[in-house]
């Protein structure tokens, strides 16, 4: 709910577009937050774009792997320009 509140604050401060970025296990939280924002709080918010990708990370042992990432661009009042 803290993320939803933060997004509402950004939109209420006058911004018309917001980019939500997440990686790894936080992707579920980001998607849930965008859906909650759209369906329960700001029904005029629409998804403008979704980008998925990967980010190479290295752990303490030196092993490398690709961590999934997501970027969701949302716009207020259907402004998709």
Rosetta blueprint (number, residue, H / E / L):
1 X L
2 X H
3 X H
4 X H
5 X H
6 X H
7 X H
8 X H
9 X H
10 X H
11 X H
12 X H
13 X L
14 X L
15 X L
16 X L
17 X E
18 X E
19 X E
20 X E
21 X E
22 X E
23 X E
24 X L
25 X L
26 X H
27 X H
28 X H
29 X H
30 X H
31 X H
32 X H
33 X H
34 X H
35 X H
36 X H
37 X H
38 X H
39 X H
40 X H
41 X H
42 X L
43 X L
44 X L
45 X L
46 X E
47 X E
48 X E
49 X E
50 X E
51 X E
52 X E
53 X E
54 X E
55 X E
56 X E
57 X E
58 X E
59 X L
60 X L
61 X L
62 X L
63 X L
64 X E
65 X E
66 X E
67 X E
68 X E
69 X E
70 X E
71 X E
72 X E
73 X E
74 X E
75 X E
76 X H
77 X H
78 X H
79 X L
80 X L
81 X L
